[in-house]
Amino acid sequence: MASSLHSRAFAVLMLLVPLLLPFASAQEPGGPPSVSVTCQFESNPASLDVSSTGSNFVTAMCTIENSSIFSEDISIEYDNDGLNVVGPTSLTLAASASIDIQVAIAGTEGMNPANKNVTVSAEVTSVGAVPIMDQIRPTDESNILVDIEAYSELSMEINPNFMKLDAGGLAQTVLVTVLNDGNAPDNVEISVGSADLIARGFLVDFPPPDFTIQKDGGVTFEVSITPPSELDTESIEVRVTATSTERLGSTSEVFTVNATAEPESILDFSAMNIPTWAWIAGGVLATLVVLAVIASLVKRMKSKSSAYLDEYDAVDDDDDDDFEFEDDDLDDLDDFDDLDDLDDLDDLDLEDF
């Protein structure tokens, strides 16, 4: 007990001794127990990137200074303001000495944008190994300002990722969904790489290119493509890009347009590289062939007609002979005129017999 009282008395004495000494100038070390803290980013905040690709931490240097004539034991505390803060919690400084400590500050991935204030507090707990009462402990503090950045993290889905278009056919559509996985609302600009399609005569239609997407939200829109009446069979890649107009960040995906040309007719010679003289010669030859066919048909028809007439005449002569024979036979029918004699039988009187 006596020892404890002696220690306290000694501590009080140590505090009073400087009052008995001449005042020192600001440039000269010396004085009662004291501590000062000066930290980096005290006025200009540090930027903290809490995106999935960011470092998600910052470091700040703080200077702890003992301007007294005594060796001091100093404790350090941190008010983290919702962040994770790591740094030394205690140290010992010789008289008129200083030391730089490093304070690491980390956030949580995806946390909302905000301005944070980490306070670093230092307190002298003992002087020359003699504890100091809580009520009279020298203290100081400094702030580390931290700005949690808003960031863009966009993603995109296209469904389906291809379309089949026939020449002169109906329009086809794909659905494009843009998601905002950042930590704040974002203004997004949409672009569709349609130059190749337009050059080939396709019509490309999509809604106004600007959207506002809330945090953890998304938008879905259609890209409609109408084919021209004539096209080549080919595959064309179309890239859709979403770019943040608020901050750095973009995403893109590709879908494929499979174009199919109209089937060519067997008699379609337009695709052939045939000179004009060949067309004329072919036309003359075709005309001669047609005329030859017609002449052959006419000749055959005349031949068949002549044969038919000859056959008809022969049949007609035979028919005339048959009719003459029949006329002879009919002459014999005149003999039936004798039947008139039967009428005389009516005149006979049977009584005469």
FIMI-989965 format. One record per residue: x, y, z of N, C-alpha, C in turn. Coordinates in pm, whole numbers, padded with zeros to 5 digits, always signed. Example, Ala and Ser with C-alpha at 12.3 -4.5 7.8 and 13.67 -1.06 7.14 Angstrom:
// residues 2
+01319-00569+00780+01230-00450+00780+01320-00330+00780;+01285-00225+00708+01367-00106+00714+01290+00003+00787;
This chain:
// residues 353
+00083-00121+00000+00000+00000+00000+00086+00125+00000;+00188+00121+00083+00279+00235+00090+00351+00254-00041;+00382+00140-00107+00452+00148-00235+00363+00214-00340;+00233+00180-00337+00140+00238-00434+00128+00387-00414;+00120+00428-00292+00110+00571-00265+00237+00642-00307;+00348+00575-00289+00475+00635-00329+00483+00655-00480;+00430+00557-00553+00432+00567-00700+00346+00681-00749;+00228+00691-00688+00140+00801-00729+00203+00937-00699;+00265+00947-00585+00329+01073-00548+00440+01106-00645;+00510+01003-00684+00619+01026-00779+00565+01073-00913;+00453+01015-00954+00396+01053-01082+00349+01198-01077;+00284+01235-00968+00239+01373-00956+00358+01467-00957;+00463+01425-00891+00582+01508-00887+00641+01526-01025;+00640+01419-01099+00695+01427-01233+00615+01524-01320;+00487+01530-01295+00404+01621-01371+00428+01766-01330;+00463+01785-01205+00481+01921-01155+00620+01976-01182;+00715+01887-01203+00853+01932-01223+00864+02028-01339;+00801+02001-01453+00816+02095-01565+00767+02235-01532;+00670+02241-01440+00619+02373-01406+00723+02455-01329;+00814+02383-01270+00917+02452-01195+01035+02492-01280;+01039+02440-01404+01150+02470-01493+01116+02588-01582;+01217+02651-01639+01190+02760-01734+01118+02706-01857;+01030+02789-01912+00957+02746-02033+01054+02733-02150;+01039+02622-02225+01123+02600-02343+01051+02654-02465;+01131+02689-02565+01072+02739-02688+01010+02623-02765;+00928+02654-02866+00859+02551-02944+00958+02466-03021;+01077+02518-03051+01173+02443-03129+01252+02346-03042;+01250+02365-02913+01332+02282-02827+01246+02174-02764;+01296+02049-02760+01220+01943-02698+01218+01960-02548;+01123+01891-02488+01115+01897-02343+00979+01943-02299;+00939+01911-02176+00810+01950-02126+00745+01834-02054;+00620+01853-02012+00549+01748-01940+00514+01633-02033;+00470+01520-01980+00430+01408-02065+00323+01453-02164;+00344+01412-02288+00249+01451-02393+00262+01354-02511;+00165+01356-02601+00167+01274-02722+00092+01349-02831;+00138+01333-02953+00068+01393-03068+00057+01289-03179;-00054+01297-03255-00081+01203-03365-00112+01284-03490;-00044+01250-03596-00071+01313-03725-00081+01203-03831;-00195+01196-03898-00219+01086-03992-00233+01136-04135;-00193+01049-04227-00214+01072-04369-00364+01068-04399;-00406+01140-04501-00547+01148-04545-00635+01216-04439;-00574+01306-04363-00651+01376-04260-00743+01480-04324;-00703+01533-04439-00786+01634-04505-00830+01588-04644;-00746+01513-04713-00783+01460-04845-00808+01310-04833;-00931+01267-04858-00966+01126-04830-00896+01028-04924;-00873+00910-04870-00822+00799-04951-00939+00732-05020;-00916+00681-05141-01021+00613-05218-01012+00463-05192;-01127+00404-05162-01133+00261-05132-01219+00192-05238;-01156+00103-05314-01223+00029-05421-01275-00104-05365;-01406-00115-05353-01466-00236-05294-01530-00324-05400;-01490-00308-05527-01543-00393-05634-01479-00531-05627;-01533-00623-05708-01481-00760-05708-01339-00767-05763;-01300-00667-05840-01164-00665-05896-01075-00562-05827;-01126-00493-05727-01049-00390-05658-00963-00447-05547;-00873-00364-05495-00784-00406-05387-00859-00418-05255;-00963-00337-05237-01052-00342-05121-00981-00303-04989;-00868-00235-04999-00807-00184-04877-00715-00066-04912;-00690+00016-04811-00594+00126-04823-00508+00125-04698;-00393+00188-04707-00306+00203-04590-00276+00351-04569;-00263+00387-04444-00232+00526-04409-00119+00526-04307;-00031+00624-04320+00079+00639-04225+00040+00741-04119;+00064+00706-03995+00039+00798-03884+00169+00816-03804;+00196+00939-03768+00317+00969-03690+00278+00992-03544;+00339+00914-03453+00316+00929-03309+00443+00994-03252;+00424+01104-03179+00539+01180-03130+00529+01204-02979;+00644+01185-02915+00658+01216-02772+00750+01336-02761;+00692+01451-02729+00773+01573-02720+00818+01605-02578;+00796+01511-02486+00834+01537-02347+00979+01493-02322;+01023+01515-02197+01158+01475-02159+01159+01337-02095;+01044+01268-02105+01033+01138-02040+01006+01029-02144;+01044+00912-02112+01003+00795-02190+00857+00765-02158;+00781+00733-02261+00637+00715-02242+00590+00582-02301;+00496+00521-02230+00421+00407-02284+00289+00461-02337;+00260+00428-02461+00143+00487-02529+00053+00376-02581;-00075+00390-02555-00174+00297-02613-00245+00367-02729;-00286+00285-02830-00350+00339-02950-00482+00267-02973;-00585+00343-03002-00717+00288-03031-00767+00343-03165;-00860+00266-03227-00912+00302-03360-01064+00299-03359;-01125+00407-03399-01270+00410-03423-01290+00382-03573;-01340+00261-03607-01333+00216-03747-01446+00267-03836;-01554+00321-03782-01666+00375-03861-01720+00272-03962;-01731+00146-03916-01787+00042-04001-01689-00026-04093;-01561+00008-04083-01458-00056-04165-01374-00149-04079;-01291-00226-04146-01197-00313-04075-01062-00242-04067;-01014-00218-03945-00893-00140-03924-00793-00223-03843;-00672-00226-03892-00564-00299-03823-00444-00206-03811;-00387-00199-03688-00267-00119-03664-00214-00150-03525;-00099-00096-03491-00042-00119-03357-00137-00066-03249;-00138-00137-03136-00225-00095-03025-00147-00036-02908;-00015-00051-02910+00067+00007-02804+00211+00018-02851;+00284+00109-02788+00426+00127-02820+00491+00210-02708;+00622+00212-02710+00699+00290-02613+00788+00386-02689;+00784+00513-02649+00864+00615-02715+00959+00679-02615;+01081+00694-02660+01178+00764-02576+01147+00913-02575;+01212+00983-02486+01190+01128-02477+01224+01194-02610;+01138+01284-02649+01157+01362-02772+01173+01274-02896;+01105+01161-02899+01112+01068-03013+00977+01061-03083;+00984+01010-03203+00860+00990-03279+00872+00860-03360;+00760+00811-03404+00758+00688-03482+00641+00691-03580;+00663+00631-03695+00555+00619-03796+00495+00479-03788;+00366+00475-03780+00296+00347-03780+00208+00338-03905;+00184+00216-03946+00101+00194-04065-00035+00140-04022;-00140+00202-04073-00276+00161-04042-00341+00111-04170;-00387-00015-04167-00453-00076-04282-00604-00070-04262;-00672-00027-04369-00818-00011-04363-00881-00089-04479;-00975-00175-04448-01040-00258-04550-01191-00244-04539;-01255-00253-04656-01400-00250-04660-01457-00387-04692;-01588-00392-04707-01657-00514-04747-01695-00503-04893;-01667-00607-04970-01695-00604-05114-01843-00570-05141;-01862-00473-05227-01997-00435-05267-02067-00338-05173;-01999-00290-05070-02065-00197-04978-02097-00066-05049;-02197+00002-05000-02247+00122-05066-02144+00236-05062;-02148+00323-05161-02058+00439-05158-02085+00524-05033;-01978+00572-04972-01993+00652-04850-01860+00719-04818;-01867+00821-04734-01748+00886-04680-01729+00838-04535;-01616+00777-04509-01589+00720-04377-01478+00800-04308;-01482+00795-04172-01384+00869-04091-01329+00775-03984;-01206+00731-04005-01139+00644-03908-01056+00733-03814;-01084+00722-03685-01015+00805-03586-00907+00722-03517;-00786+00778-03514-00672+00714-03445-00644+00796-03318;-00658+00730-03205-00639+00798-03076-00519+00738-03003;-00433+00828-02949-00316+00784-02871-00328+00840-02730;-00286+00758-02630-00296+00797-02490-00170+00752-02416;-00113+00843-02336+00004+00809-02255-00045+00736-02131;-00001+00613-02116-00047+00531-02001+00053+00532-01886;+00180+00558-01917+00280+00564-01809+00399+00648-01854;+00467+00702-01754+00588+00784-01779+00702+00722-01698;+00805+00686-01769+00918+00623-01699+00873+00500-01622;+00786+00422-01681+00735+00298-01619+00643+00325-01501;+00608+00451-01476+00515+00483-01369+00378+00509-01430;+00274+00430-01393+00140+00450-01450+00085+00588-01417;+00004+00636-01510-00061+00765-01492-00210+00742-01473;-00268+00815-01382-00411+00800-01357-00491+00838-01483;-00602+00774-01499-00684+00795-01619-00722+00941-01637;-00749+01007-01524-00800+01143-01534-00698+01242-01588;-00571+01212-01577-00471+01308-01617-00382+01257-01730;-00425+01150-01797-00343+01096-01906-00347+01190-02028;-00230+01224-02081-00228+01303-02205-00280+01221-02324;-00357+01283-02410-00413+01214-02528-00409+01305-02651;-00419+01240-02766-00432+01314-02893-00496+01219-02995;-00548+01277-03101-00611+01193-03206-00600+01260-03341;-00614+01179-03443-00614+01228-03582-00713+01143-03662;-00754+01196-03775-00854+01126-03857-00795+01078-03988;-00842+00965-04034-00811+00914-04168-00943+00910-04245;-00955+01000-04343-01078+01005-04422-01072+00903-04536;-01181+00829-04555-01187+00724-04657-01312+00744-04741;-01293+00748-04870-01405+00763-04965-01428+00628-05033;-01540+00562-05002-01575+00435-05066-01633+00467-05203;-01565+00423-05307-01600+00460-05443-01723+00385-05494;-01802+00455-05573-01906+00388-05652-01838+00324-05772;-01879+00205-05805-01816+00137-05918-01922+00070-06006;-01885+00049-06131-01971-00021-06227-01924-00164-06241;-02020-00254-06243-01991-00394-06270-02110-00450-06348;-02099-00439-06480-02209-00476-06568-02188-00616-06624;-02299-00684-06646-02294-00814-06713-02409-00821-06812;-02398-00910-06911-02497-00915-07019-02529-01059-07056;-02656-01081-07093-02701-01210-07145-02780-01186-07272;-02758-01270-07376-02834-01261-07501-02900-01396-07526;-03031-01394-07548-03105-01518-07567-03208-01503-07680;-03201-01589-07784-03092-01684-07811-02970-01610-07863;-02859-01681-07872-02737-01614-07918-02714-01632-08067;-02821-01669-08140-02813-01676-08285-02953-01658-08343;-02961-01625-08473-03088-01619-08543-03067-01659-08688;-03170-01720-08748-03164-01765-08886-03256-01677-08969;-03201-01615-09073-03278-01524-09158-03269-01569-09303;-03386-01577-09369-03392-01611-09510-03417-01486-09592;-03367-01487-09714-03386-01372-09803-03534-01342-09820;-03571-01216-09794-03710-01174-09806-03800-01228-09698;-03743-01289-09593-03823-01349-09487-03864-01248-09381;-03922-01301-09274-03971-01218-09164-03857-01177-09071;-03881-01071-08995-03782-01025-08898-03771-01124-08782;-03652-01130-08724-03627-01213-08607-03572-01123-08496;-03588-01168-08370-03543-01088-08256-03461-01172-08159;-03373-01103-08085-03305-01162-07970-03332-01072-07849;-03332-01131-07730-03352-01056-07606-03216-01031-07541;-03189-00905-07508-03064-00866-07444-03096-00818-07302;-03029-00877-07203-03048-00838-07064-02916-00784-07009;-02920-00663-06952-02801-00601-06892-02825-00591-06742;-02733-00644-06663-02745-00646-06517-02642-00552-06456;-02684-00482-06348-02595-00392-06275-02555-00460-06144;-02433-00514-06141-02380-00578-06021-02290-00483-05943;-02297-00354-05974-02218-00256-05902-02281-00221-05769;-02225-00118-05703-02274-00080-05570-02357+00047-05571;-02401+00090-05692-02481+00212-05702-02559+00211-05833;-02667+00291-05843-02736+00304-05972-02639+00349-06080;-02667+00307-06203-02573+00336-06311-02650+00375-06437;-02598+00474-06508-02651+00510-06639-02570+00435-06745;-02641+00365-06833-02576+00275-06927-02615+00313-07069;-02518+00311-07157-02540+00337-07299-02520+00207-07377;-02617+00178-07467-02615+00054-07544-02573+00085-07688;-02487+00000-07742-02452+00010-07884-02458-00130-07945;-02506-00134-08071-02517-00259-08145-02430-00247-08270;-02336-00340-08287-02248-00336-08403-02320-00379-08529;-02398-00288-08585-02486-00321-08697-02433-00274-08832;-02312-00222-08838-02261-00167-08964-02256-00271-09074;-02208-00391-09041-02200-00496-09143-02338-00536-09192;-02435-00541-09102-02571-00578-09141-02633-00471-09231;-02619-00346-09192-02679-00237-09270-02616-00231-09409;-02485-00257-09417-02418-00256-09547-02472-00363-09640;-02527-00469-09583-02583-00578-09663-02733-00564-09686;-02791-00454-09637-02932-00428-09661-03026-00471-09551;-02972-00518-09437-03058-00556-09325-03111-00430-09255;-03227-00445-09195-03283-00339-09110-03264-00382-08965;-03198-00296-08885-03170-00327-08745-03245-00228-08657;-03322-00281-08563-03404-00195-08478-03383-00234-08332;-03356-00133-08247-03349-00156-08102-03389-00026-08033;-03429-00033-07904-03484+00085-07836-03380+00193-07813;-03422+00309-07761-03326+00416-07731-03210+00361-07648;-03089+00407-07678-02970+00339-07624-02935+00371-07480;-03009+00458-07412-02971+00498-07276-03068+00440-07173;-03011+00381-07067-03091+00326-06958-03030+00366-06825;-03114+00374-06722-03068+00386-06584-03101+00255-06514;-02998+00189-06461-03016+00058-06397-02983+00071-06249;-03076+00031-06165-03055+00038-06021-02956-00069-05975;-02901-00048-05856-02811-00147-05798-02882-00281-05787;-02814-00387-05827-02867-00524-05828-02989-00539-05919;-03008-00443-06011-03121-00449-06105-03074-00480-06246;-03167-00473-06339-03134-00501-06479-03242-00450-06572;-03212-00445-06701-03308-00409-06805-03297-00512-06917;-03412-00536-06983-03417-00630-07096-03480-00558-07215;-03422-00575-07332-03476-00512-07453-03454-00606-07571;-03524-00575-07681-03516-00657-07802-03429-00591-07908;-03356-00674-07981-03288-00630-08103-03354-00706-08218;-03418-00630-08309-03493-00691-08420-03417-00667-08551;-03407-00774-08632-03335-00766-08759-03424-00820-08870;-03443-00738-08976-03523-00776-09092-03431-00797-09211;-03440-00913-09278-03350-00940-09390-03395-00871-09517;-03304-00843-09611-03341-00788-09741-03396-00899-09830;-03446-00860-09947-03502-00958-10040-03394-01043-10106;-03273-00991-10112-03162-01066-10170-03043-01061-10075;-02983-01176-10052-02864-01180-09968-02785-01307-09997;-02662-01309-09948-02575-01425-09964-02586-01514-09842;-02554-01641-09860-02551-01733-09748-02421-01712-09671;-02432-01667-09547-02314-01637-09466-02354-01622-09320;-02255-01621-09232-02276-01598-09089-02211-01465-09051;-02288-01380-08980-02241-01247-08943-02250-01233-08792;-02139-01196-08727-02138-01176-08583-02178-01031-08551;-02266-01018-08452-02314-00886-08409-02279-00869-08262;-02204-00765-08230-02163-00741-08091-02251-00632-08028;-02304-00664-07911-02384-00568-07833-02300-00527-07712;-02286-00395-07691-02200-00343-07584-02280-00251-07493;-02262-00267-07362-02322-00178-07262-02209-00107-07189;-02212+00027-07189-02104+00107-07130-02161+00204-07027;-02100+00208-06910-02142+00303-06808-02102+00444-06848;-02196+00537-06837-02165+00677-06863-02131+00752-06735;-02141+00682-06620-02110+00744-06491-01964+00725-06453;-01911+00609-06485-01776+00572-06443-01722+00465-06535;-01599+00426-06517-01540+00323-06601-01612+00190-06580;-01646+00126-06690-01710-00004-06681-01791-00033-06805;-01774-00152-06861-01851-00191-06979-01853-00342-06988;-01945-00394-07070-01954-00536-07097-02010-00555-07237;-01982-00669-07299-02033-00694-07433-02049-00844-07455;-02140-00878-07545-02162-01016-07586-02191-01018-07735;-02181-01135-07797-02197-01150-07941-02309-01250-07971;-02392-01219-08071-02483-01319-08126-02458-01328-08277;-02500-01439-08336-02468-01469-08476-02594-01467-08561;-02585-01399-08676-02693-01399-08776-02653-01495-08887;-02730-01603-08902-02707-01700-09010-02800-01666-09126;-02744-01603-09230-02822-01560-09346-02823-01670-09451;-02941-01691-09513-02956-01794-09617-03011-01730-09742;-02939-01747-09856-02983-01691-09983-03102-01769-10036;-03180-01704-10125-03294-01771-10188-03243-01879-10283;-03302-02001-10281-03255-02109-10370-03265-02066-10516;-03162-02101-10596-03158-02062-10736-03234-02162-10822;-03309-02112-10923-03380-02198-11016-03282-02264-11112;-03321-02384-11162-03236-02455-11258-03216-02372-11384;-03319-02296-11422-03313-02217-11544-03263-02075-11520;-03213-02051-11400-03164-01917-11370-03016-01909-11408;-02989-01840-11520-02853-01827-11568-02790-01693-11531;-02860-01618-11446-02812-01483-11415-02679-01487-11340;-02658-01597-11265-02534-01605-11188-02416-01649-11273;-02443-01693-11397-02336-01741-11484-02275-01625-11562;-02148-01632-11584-02077-01526-11657-02071-01566-11805;-02183-01544-11874-02194-01585-12014-02189-01461-12103;-02098-01458-12205-02088-01339-12292-02211-01322-12378;-02228-01200-12433-02347-01167-12512-02356-01251-12638;-02241-01271-12707-02247-01346-12833-02295-01489-12808;-02261-01543-12691-02305-01679-12661-02456-01685-12643;-02511-01578-12579-02657-01573-12565-02724-01567-12703;-02668-01486-12795-02728-01474-12929-02720-01607-13004;-02600-01670-12999-02584-01799-13067-02677-01904-13009;-02689-01901-12877-02779-01997-12814-02923-01975-12854;-02962-01846-12867-03098-01816-12908-03127-01864-13049;-03031-01841-13140-03049-01886-13280-03059-02037-13285;-02970-02105-13213-02972-02251-13212-03103-02304-13156;-03149-02241-13049-03275-02285-12990-03390-02266-13088;-03388-02153-13166-03494-02128-13265-03492-02235-13374;-03370-02270-13420-03359-02373-13524-03409-02507-13474;-03377-02537-13349-03424-02664-13292-03576-02666-13285;-03634-02556-13243-03781-02549-13235-03843-02565-13373;-03786-02497-13472-03840-02508-13608-03828-02650-13661;-03715-02716-13633-03696-02855-13678-03799-02947-13614;-03823-02924-13487-03923-03007-13417-04061-02986-13478;-04094-02858-13506-04225-02829-13565-04236-02893-13702;-04130-02884-13785-04134-02944-13919-04151-03095-13912;-04082-03156-13815-04095-03301-13799-04235-03340-13759;-04293-03261-13672-04429-03290-13628-04527-03275-13744;-04509-03169-13824-04600-03147-13938-04588-03262-14038;-04463-03307-14061-04441-03417-14156-04508-03544-14107;-04494-03569-13977-04556-03689-13922-04708-03681-13930;-04759-03563-13905-04905-03548-13911-04956-03569-14052;-04882-03515-14152-04924-03534-14292-04918-03682-14330;-04813-03751-14286-04798-03893-14318-04911-03974-14258;-04941-03946-14133-05050-04020-14069-05183-03987-14134;-05204-03862-14173-05329-03822-14237-05346-03892-14370;-05238-03904-14452-05245-03971-14583-05275-04118-14565;-05212-04182-14471-05237-04324-14447-05379-04347-14403;-05429-04255-14325-05566-04270-14276-05664-04257-14390;-05638-04163-14482-05729-04144-14594-05727-04265-14685;-05610-04323-14709-05602-04442-14792-05677-04556-14729;-05665-04572-14604-05736-04680-14535-05884-04657-14539;-05922-04532-14528-06065-04500-14532-06124-04531-14668;-06051-04499-14773-06102-04528-14909-06117-04677-14931;-06021-04757-14882-06033-04902-14899-06153-04956-14827;-06177-04909-14712-06294-04954-14634-06421-04913-14703;-06422-04797-14765-06543-04747-14832-06576-04832-14953;-06473-04877-15027-06496-04962-15143-06556-05095-15101;-06506-05150-14994-06561-05276-14944-06705-05259-14905;-06738-05150-14849-06877-05127-14808-06967-05118-14930;-06917-05059-15041-07000-05047-15161-07027-05185-15218;-06925-05273-15215-06947-05409-15266-07051-05479-15183;-07045-05459-15057-07144-05524-14970-07281-05473-15001;-07294-05346-15030-07427-05294-15059-07479-05346-15191;-07394-05367-15292-07438-05422-15420-07488-05564-15402;-07421-05640-15320-07464-05776-15294-07600-05775-15229;-07620-05690-15144-07747-05683-15076-07856-05641-15172;-07823-05556-15272-07925-05516-15370-07968-05636-15451;-07873-05724-15485-07910-05845-15560-08004-05931-15479;-07971-05938-15354-08058-06020-15269-08196-05958-15260;-08205-05829-15265-08336-05765-15254-08417-05787-15380;-08350-05810-15494-08423-05835-15617-08504-05963-15605;-08447-06053-15527-08521-06179-15509-08650-06156-15436;-08658-06050-15368-08782-06024-15294-08895-05992-15388;-08867-05960-15515-08975-05931-15608-09060-06054-15634;-08996-06171-15609-09071-06293-15630-09190-06302-15537;-09184-06227-15434-09297-06232-15341-09419-06162-15397;-09403-06102-15516-09520-06042-15578-09621-06152-15618;-09571-06273-15637-09659-06382-15673-09756-06412-15563;-09732-06364-15449-09824-06387-15337-09957-06321-15362;-09956-06226-15456-10085-06163-15487-10182-06266-15543;-10123-06373-15598-10210-06475-15652-10290-06545-15545;-10248-06536-15427-10321-06598-15317-10454-06530-15294;-10460-06410-15342-10588-06339-15323-10698-06407-15404;-10654-06478-15506-10755-06547-15588-10820-06657-15510;-10757-06707-15409-10816-06812-15328-10941-06765-15260;-10948-06638-15238-11070-06587-15174-11186-06596-15266;-11158-06599-15397-11269-06600-15491-11324-06745-15512;-11252-06841-15464-11299-06980-15480-11420-07005-15395;-11516-07079-15448-11637-07116-15374-11631-07260-15340;-11620-07288-15216-11605-07424-15173-11728-07508-15204;-11844-07445-15225-11967-07519-15254-11956-07583-15391;-11873-07524-15474-11853-07581-15605-11795-07718-15596;-11721-07742-15489-11664-07874-15473-11761-07968-15408;
